């Protein structure tokens, strides 16, 4: 609460109101960001499928880094295993993790364990 109290001149009631307003604004953005994330994830998958085929989304993919293959393994497990639909696996991939679930720019990095 300290930042809110400072912003409101140590007035507790105004600080609580500001905190409440901030929570409501944050919640309003969350829904929009969620839809944006779903859209971006699907567009990215479509582009990668065009470039590498649907097999890119495999723990054994040669176009993914070690970390990406690990992320795909986890997503596959969360999606229900090897019989899971491609789209369900895509939905389980981590997003906003510094490209960890994106294909590498060169296959030379595919064995990297960074």
Contact map, one row per residue, 1 for C-alpha under 8 A:
111110000000001000100000000000000000000000000000000000000000000000000000000000000000000000000000000000000000000000
111111000000000000000000000000000000000000000000000000000000000000000000000000000000000000000000000000000000000000
111111100000000000000000000000000000000000000000000000000000000000000000000000000000000000000000000000000000000000
111111110000001101100000000000000000000000000000000000000000000000000000000000000000000000000000000000000000000000
111111111111011000000000000000000000000000000000000000000000000000000000000000000000000000000000000000000000000000
011111111100000000000000000000000000000000000000000000000000000000000000000000000000000000000000000000000000000000
001111111100001000000000000000000000000000000000000000000000000000000000000000000000000000000000000000000000000000
000111111111011000000000000000000000000000000000000000000000000000000000000000000000000000000000000000000000000000
000011111110000000000000000000000000000000000000000000000000000000000000000000000000000000000000000000000000000000
000011111111001000000000000000000000000000000000000000000000000000000000000000000000000000000000000000000000000000
000010011111111000000000000000000000000000000000000000000000000000000000000000000000000000000000000000000000000000
000010010111111100000000000000000000000000000000000000000000000000000000000000000000000000000000000000000000000000
000000000011111110000000000000000000000000000000000000000000000000000000000000000000000000000000000000000000000000
000010010011111111000000000000000000000000000000000000000000000000000000000000000000000000000000000000000000000000
100110110111111111100000000000000000000000000000000000000000000000000000000000000000000000000000000000000000000000
000100000001111111110000000000000000000000000000000000000000000000000000000000000000000000000000000000000000000000
000000000000111111111000000000000000000000000000000000000000000000000000000000000000000000000000000000000000000000
000100000000011111111100000000000000000000000000000000000000000000000000000000000000000000000000000000000000000000
100100000000001111111110000000000000000000000000000000000000000000000000000000000000000000000000000000000000000000
000000000000000111111111000000000000000000000000000000000000000000000000000000000000000000000000000000000000000000
000000000000000011111111100000000000000000000000000000000000000000000000000000000000000000000000000000000000000000
000000000000000001111111110000000000000000000000000000000000000000000000000000000000000000000000000000000000000000
000000000000000000111111111000000000000000000000000000000000000000000000000000000000000000000000000000000000000000
000000000000000000011111111100000000000000000000000000000000000000000000000000000000000000000000000000000000000000
000000000000000000001111111110000000000000000000000000000000000000000000000000000000000000000000000000000000000000
000000000000000000000111111111000000000000000000000000000000000000000000000000000000000000000000000000000000000000
000000000000000000000011111111100000000000000000000000000000000000000000000000000000000000000000000000000000000000
000000000000000000000001111111110000000000000000000000000000000000000000000000000000000000000000000000000000000000
000000000000000000000000111111111000000000000000000000000000000000000000000000000000000000000000000000000000000000
000000000000000000000000011111111100000000000000000000000000000000000000000000000000000000000000000000000000000000
000000000000000000000000001111111110000000000000000000000000000000000000000000000000000000000000000000000000000000
000000000000000000000000000111111111000000000000000000000000000000000000000000000000000000000000000000000000000000
000000000000000000000000000011111111100000000000000000000000000000000000000000000000000000000000000000000000000000
000000000000000000000000000001111111110000000000000000000000000000000000000000000000000000000000000000000000000000
000000000000000000000000000000111111111000000000000000000000000000000000000000000000000000000000000000000000000000
000000000000000000000000000000011111111100000000000000000000000000000000000000000000000000000000000000000000000000
000000000000000000000000000000001111111110000000000000000000000000000000000000000000000000000010000000000000000000
000000000000000000000000000000000111111111000000000000000000000000000000000000000000000000100000000000000000000000
000000000000000000000000000000000011111111100000000000000000000000000000000000000000000000000000000000000000000000
000000000000000000000000000000000001111111110000000000000000000000000000000000000000000000000000000000000000000000
000000000000000000000000000000000000111111111000000000000000000000000000000000000000000001100010000000000000000000
000000000000000000000000000000000000011111111100000000000000000000000000000000000000000001000000000000000000000000
000000000000000000000000000000000000001111111110000000000000000000000000000000000000000000000000000000000000000000
000000000000000000000000000000000000000111111111000000000000000000000000000000000000000000000000000000000000000000
000000000000000000000000000000000000000011111111100000000000000000000000000000000000000001000000000000000000000000
000000000000000000000000000000000000000001111111110000000000000000000000000000000000000000000000000000000000000000
000000000000000000000000000000000000000000111111111000000000000000000000000000000000000000000000000000000000000000
000000000000000000000000000000000000000000011111111111010000000000000000000000000000000000000000000000100000000000
000000000000000000000000000000000000000000001111111111110000000000000000000000000000000000000000000000000000000000
000000000000000000000000000000000000000000000111111110000000000000000000000000000000000000000000000000000000000000
000000000000000000000000000000000000000000000011111110000000000000000000000000000000000000000000000000000000000000
000000000000000000000000000000000000000000000001111111110000001000000000000000000000000000000000000000000000000000
000000000000000000000000000000000000000000000001111111110000000000000000000000000000000000000000000000000000000000
000000000000000000000000000000000000000000000001100111111000000000000000000000000000010000000000000000000000000000
000000000000000000000000000000000000000000000000100111111100100000000000000000000000000000000000000000000000000000
000000000000000000000000000000000000000000000001100111111100111100000000000000000000000000000000000000100000000000
000000000000000000000000000000000000000000000000000001111110100000000001000000000000010001000000000000000000000000
000000000000000000000000000000000000000000000000000000111111100000001001100000000000000000000000000000000000000000
000000000000000000000000000000000000000000000000000000001111100000001101100000000000000000000000000000000000000000
000000000000000000000000000000000000000000000000000000000111110000001000000000000000000000000000000000000000000000
000000000000000000000000000000000000000000000000000000111111111100001000000000000000000000000000000000000000000000
000000000000000000000000000000000000000000000000000000010001111110000000000000000000000000000000000000000010010000
000000000000000000000000000000000000000000000000000100010000111110000000000000000000000000000000000000110110010000
000000000000000000000000000000000000000000000000000000010000111111111000000000000000000000000000000011110010110000
000000000000000000000000000000000000000000000000000000000000011111111000000000000000000000000000000100110000111110
000000000000000000000000000000000000000000000000000000000000000111111100000000000000000000000000000000000000011111
000000000000000000000000000000000000000000000000000000000000000111111110000000000000000000000000000110000000000011
000000000000000000000000000000000000000000000000000000000000000111111111000000000000000000000000000111100000000000
000000000000000000000000000000000000000000000000000000000111100111111111100000000000000000000000000010000000000000
000000000000000000000000000000000000000000000000000000000010000001111111110000000000000000000000000000000000000000
000000000000000000000000000000000000000000000000000000000000000000111111111000000000000000001100000110000000000000
000000000000000000000000000000000000000000000000000000001110000000011111111100000000000010001000000010000000000000
000000000000000000000000000000000000000000000000000000000110000000001111111110000000000000000000000000000000000000
000000000000000000000000000000000000000000000000000000000000000000000111111111000000000000000000000000000000000000
000000000000000000000000000000000000000000000000000000000000000000000011111111100000000011011100000000000000000000
000000000000000000000000000000000000000000000000000000000000000000000001111111111101000010010000000000000000000000
000000000000000000000000000000000000000000000000000000000000000000000000111111111100000000000000000000000000000000
000000000000000000000000000000000000000000000000000000000000000000000000011111111000000010010000000000000000000000
000000000000000000000000000000000000000000000000000000000000000000000000001111111001000110010000000000000000000000
000000000000000000000000000000000000000000000000000000000000000000000000000111111111000000000000000000000000000000
000000000000000000000000000000000000000000000000000000000000000000000000000111111111000000000000000000000000000000
000000000000000000000000000000000000000000000000000000000000000000000000000110011111000000000000000000000000000000
000000000000000000000000000000000000000000000000000000000000000000000000000000011111100000000000000000000000000000
000000000000000000000000000000000000000000000000000000000000000000000000000100111111110110000000000000000000000000
000000000000000000000000000000000000000000000000000000000000000000000000000000000011111110000000000000000000000000
000000000000000000000000000000000000000000000000000001001000000000000000000000000001111111000000000000000000000000
000000000000000000000000000000000000000000000000000000000000000000000000000000000000111111100000000000000000000000
000000000000000000000000000000000000000000000000000000000000000000000000000000100001111111110000000000000000000000
000000000000000000000000000000000000000000000000000000000000000000000001001101100001111111111000000000000000000000
000000000000000000000000000000000000000011001000000000001000000000000000001000000000011111111000000000000000000000
000000000000000000000000000000000000010010000000000000000000000000000000000000000000001111111000000000000000000000
000000000000000000000000000000000000000000000000000000000000000000000000001101100000000111111100000000000000000000
000000000000000000000000000000000000000000000000000000000000000000000011001000000000000011111110000010000000000000
000000000000000000000000000000000000000000000000000000000000000000000010001000000000000000011111100010000000000000
000000000000000000000000000000000000100010000000000000000000000000000000000000000000000000001111101010000000000000
000000000000000000000000000000000000000000000000000000000000000000000000000000000000000000000111111000000000000000
000000000000000000000000000000000000000000000000000000000000000000000000000000000000000000000111111110000000000000
000000000000000000000000000000000000000000000000000000000000000000000000000000000000000000000001111100000000000000
000000000000000000000000000000000000000000000000000000000000000000000000000000000000000000000011111111000000000000
000000000000000000000000000000000000000000000000000000000000000010110010000000000000000000000000111111000000000000
000000000000000000000000000000000000000000000000000000000000000100111011000000000000000000001110101111100000000000
000000000000000000000000000000000000000000000000000000000000000100010000000000000000000000000000001111110000000000
000000000000000000000000000000000000000000000001000000010000001110010000000000000000000000000000000011111000000000
000000000000000000000000000000000000000000000000000000000000001110000000000000000000000000000000000001111110110000
000000000000000000000000000000000000000000000000000000000000000000000000000000000000000000000000000000111110000000
000000000000000000000000000000000000000000000000000000000000001000000000000000000000000000000000000000011111110000
000000000000000000000000000000000000000000000000000000000000011100000000000000000000000000000000000000011111110000
000000000000000000000000000000000000000000000000000000000000000000000000000000000000000000000000000000000111111000
000000000000000000000000000000000000000000000000000000000000000110000000000000000000000000000000000000010111111100
000000000000000000000000000000000000000000000000000000000000011111000000000000000000000000000000000000010111111100
000000000000000000000000000000000000000000000000000000000000000011000000000000000000000000000000000000000001111110
000000000000000000000000000000000000000000000000000000000000000011000000000000000000000000000000000000000000111111
000000000000000000000000000000000000000000000000000000000000000011100000000000000000000000000000000000000000001111
000000000000000000000000000000000000000000000000000000000000000001100000000000000000000000000000000000000000000111
